[in-house]
Amino acid sequence: MKDAEHFWRMAGDSLRFEYRGGAVTHLEGVHTTGWRTMPDIVTAHVPLGHAIIELEGGTKIPLKTGECLCIGLGMTHRITMTSQQEISRWSHFNYFAFGSLNLSTLIRPHLVIKGDAAEKIGDLNAALAENRVAAPSLRRAIAHQAMGFSLLRILVDNAELPTQSLERVQELQRLAPVLECIHRDLEGALDQERLAKIAHLSVSRFRAVFQHALGTAPRDYIGGLRLQRAQEFLLSTDLPVNEIAARTGHDDPFHFSRIFKKKCGVSPSEYRNRARINAVM
């Protein structure tokens, strides 16, 4: 129990809120986001109108007036607004601990949030969007972070928190310096020998500990983070694809494009174009 408490204290001390964007969108007629896989968490409160959330595999979930959706990191989905007039108060963001550990791997918010919690998320989404376009200042920067963590509190209160075994908690604590190193040097060489040395483990033991703690191999974890960073660049910048490839640790832009298309279903350029055309929430 003490180890678990220590882990969450460490995670809280290193917690980082990253806001990528949001708005209060007024729509008329049927609109859709198209099928997409986002590099962040998506929340959207609908004070007017209703929608259908579709998930990969065929699941369809209705979103009624006053409710809020919460799409987790990497979930392939499509949101279709089905009423003639809609308002969506939405945000895209992430939370990280230890540099690169996305909290989406530790908590799973409900897909649809209702009642007062939904209304509060909508209020925070609107305030975050307004705060971002205002003139920057220290007070606004502090307010921005405070709103981000208020939003996290609501999501945690409306989430499934997986029970961490004592062994896994200890492993995550041991890997904290490794995760921070990955975050700092994502575009550089992150060979497993280097990371194992940081964790004071042999390479074979490091692989086993990493797989058990995070549910994925080190190479796949790093590849996923690099893909997520590439998605963020495509959505928020006009950088050419070859430069994005270099900034995310890919020496060959053609190889990068092949990997991206295999994972996301479309080329990097098409991913950017679709996101901009369908940016309604």
Secondary structure, DSSP 4 states (H G I P E B T S, - for coil): -HHHHHHHHHHHHT-EEEEEEEEEEEEES-EE--SEE-SSEEEEEEEE--EEEEETTS-EEEE-TT-EEEEPTT-EEEEEE-SSEEEEEEEEEEEEETTTEEGGGT-EE-SEE-HHHHHHHHHHHHHHHHHHHSPP-HHHHHHHHHHHHHHHHHHHHTEE-PPPPHHHHHHHHHHHHHHHHHHHTTTS---HHHHHHHTTS-HHHHHHHHHHHHSS-HHHHHHHHHHHHHHHHHHH----HHHHHHHTT-S-HHHHHHHHHHHHSS-HHHHHHHHHHT---
